[in-house]
Amino acid sequence: MVTDSFPAQSVDEVAALKDQPGKDIYLIGGARTAASLIDAGLVDELRLHVHALIAGDGKALFATTERRRVLELREVRQLPDGRVSLIYGVG
């Protein structure tokens, strides 16, 4: 299913899961999903993979977040295929 925004009900479901004891939640999603969960204060860490590719134009990953946040760089790894793995804490 493709939507223009991450449904509020889904944000509530993620919040309920986060309140339960257990392991970390790993979510794969696009820019709007990430922005919705960041704005709700539900994201503790971002794991980004940067591909060395010039595409000309595209969508800004965090363009739809409500406000600026400070990210804390926790780890940088160069991967064998030229990608870079970045791990940030979300403040």
FENWO-V223332 format. One record per residue. N is the residue number from 1. RES is the residue in one letter. OMEGA is omega in radians with two decimals (none if undefined). BURIAL is 1 if it has 24 or more other ideal C-beta (glycine too) atoms within 12 Angstrom, else 0. Layout:
n=N res=RES omega=OMEGA burial=BURIAL
n=N res=RES omega=OMEGA burial=BURIAL
This chain:
n=1 res=M omega=3.10 burial=0
n=2 res=V omega=3.12 burial=0
n=3 res=T omega=3.10 burial=0
n=4 res=D omega=3.12 burial=0
n=5 res=S omega=3.11 burial=0
n=6 res=F omega=-3.05 burial=1
n=7 res=P omega=3.13 burial=0
n=8 res=A omega=3.12 burial=0
n=9 res=Q omega=3.13 burial=0
n=10 res=S omega=3.07 burial=0
n=11 res=V omega=3.11 burial=1
n=12 res=D omega=3.13 burial=0
n=13 res=E omega=3.10 burial=0
n=14 res=V omega=3.11 burial=1
n=15 res=A omega=3.13 burial=0
n=16 res=A omega=3.09 burial=0
n=17 res=L omega=-3.11 burial=0
n=18 res=K omega=3.14 burial=0
n=19 res=D omega=-3.13 burial=0
n=20 res=Q omega=3.06 burial=0
n=21 res=P omega=3.10 burial=0
n=22 res=G omega=-3.08 burial=0
n=23 res=K omega=-3.14 burial=0
n=24 res=D omega=3.04 burial=0
n=25 res=I omega=3.11 burial=0
n=26 res=Y omega=-3.08 burial=0
n=27 res=L omega=3.06 burial=1
n=28 res=I omega=-3.13 burial=0
n=29 res=G omega=-3.13 burial=1
n=30 res=G omega=-3.05 burial=0
n=31 res=A omega=-3.10 burial=0
n=32 res=R omega=3.09 burial=1
n=33 res=T omega=3.14 burial=1
n=34 res=A omega=-3.12 burial=1
n=35 res=A omega=3.14 burial=1
n=36 res=S omega=-3.10 burial=1
n=37 res=L omega=3.06 burial=1
n=38 res=I omega=-3.14 burial=1
n=39 res=D omega=3.13 burial=0
n=40 res=A omega=3.13 burial=1
n=41 res=G omega=-3.06 burial=0
n=42 res=L omega=-3.11 burial=1
n=43 res=V omega=3.10 burial=1
n=44 res=D omega=-3.03 burial=0
n=45 res=E omega=3.05 burial=1
n=46 res=L omega=3.05 burial=1
n=47 res=R omega=-3.09 burial=1
n=48 res=L omega=3.01 burial=0
n=49 res=H omega=-3.11 burial=0
n=50 res=V omega=3.11 burial=0
n=51 res=H omega=3.12 burial=0
n=52 res=A omega=-3.08 burial=0
n=53 res=L omega=3.06 burial=0
n=54 res=I omega=-3.05 burial=0
n=55 res=A omega=3.14 burial=0
n=56 res=G omega=3.07 burial=0
n=57 res=D omega=-3.10 burial=0
n=58 res=G omega=-3.09 burial=0
n=59 res=K omega=3.06 burial=0
n=60 res=A omega=-3.05 burial=0
n=61 res=L omega=-3.05 burial=0
n=62 res=F omega=-3.08 burial=1
n=63 res=A omega=-3.06 burial=0
n=64 res=T omega=3.09 burial=0
n=65 res=T omega=-3.05 burial=1
n=66 res=E omega=-3.12 burial=0
n=67 res=R omega=3.09 burial=0
n=68 res=R omega=3.07 burial=0
n=69 res=R omega=3.08 burial=0
n=70 res=V omega=3.07 burial=0
n=71 res=L omega=3.13 burial=0
n=72 res=E omega=3.13 burial=0
n=73 res=L omega=-3.10 burial=0
n=74 res=R omega=-3.09 burial=0
n=75 res=E omega=3.03 burial=0
n=76 res=V omega=3.08 burial=0
n=77 res=R omega=3.01 burial=0
n=78 res=Q omega=-3.12 burial=0
n=79 res=L omega=-3.03 burial=0
n=80 res=P omega=-3.08 burial=0
n=81 res=D omega=3.11 burial=0
n=82 res=G omega=3.07 burial=0
n=83 res=R omega=3.06 burial=0
n=84 res=V omega=3.09 burial=0
n=85 res=S omega=3.14 burial=0
n=86 res=L omega=3.07 burial=0
n=87 res=I omega=-3.13 burial=0
n=88 res=Y omega=2.90 burial=1
n=89 res=G omega=-3.12 burial=0
n=90 res=V omega=-3.12 burial=1
n=91 res=G omega=none burial=0
